[in-house]
Amino acid sequence: MESSPRSRSHVHKKPPVRVGEKFLLSRQEAAQALSISLRALDYLIANGILPIRRIGTRVLVPLAALRQCK
């Protein structure tokens, strides 16, 4: 009996995703991470200093962009 191609051990799987680490933060979380007010964060966003991503009505800040601002 031959084994099916799916049962072979050389099939590559995706590495596990780390649970608990976010890639996008809410405005409140981003302001807290930078130790600034929401108003100051909105200023950075409005002037294009801090990029955002919109998902539906939510405004989210990429974690990588926050690390560059620090």
N, C-alpha and C positions, 0 to 999 in steps of 0.2 A: 504494500500500500504506500502510495506517495503522499507526502504531506502537502497541504495547501500552501500557497505563497504567503498567506497571512499569518501562518503559524511559525514562520521562520524567525529565528532570534536576531537576525541582522536588520530588522525593520527599524528605521530611525524614528524616535519619538521626540516630541518637543520637550525642552527642559521644563521643570515645574515652575510655575509663577509664584513669586514670593507673596504670600498673603500678608496684608497689613501695610504695605508700602503703596502710597498713592502717587499717581503721576500727575493728576490734576487736583488743585485745591480750590475750595470755595473762596469768595472774597474775604469772608471773615477769617478763615484759616490762613490765607495768604497774609493778611494784615497782621495777624497774631505772630506768624513766623518771622515777619520783618520787624516786629515790635513798633508798628506804626498804626495810626488810626485808619478807619475805613475811608475817611475823606482824603487822607494823604495817598492811600492806595488808588482811589478813584482818579486822583490827579496824575499819578504815574501811568495809569491805563489811558486816560484821555489824551495825554501828550505823547503816546506811543513809546514810552520808556519801558513799559511792561506789557508784553503781548498777552492776549487772552484767547480762549477758545469758547465758543458758544455752543451749548448743547440744549436745544429747545430754548427755554427762557433763562436757563442758568448761565451765569458768567463764571468761567473757571480759569484759573491761572496755572500754567504748567510749572511743575516743581523745578525743572531745569532752569527756567527763566528766573525763579526766585533765587536759586543758588548763584546765578550770575550777578544779581543785584547786590548781594551781601558784600 
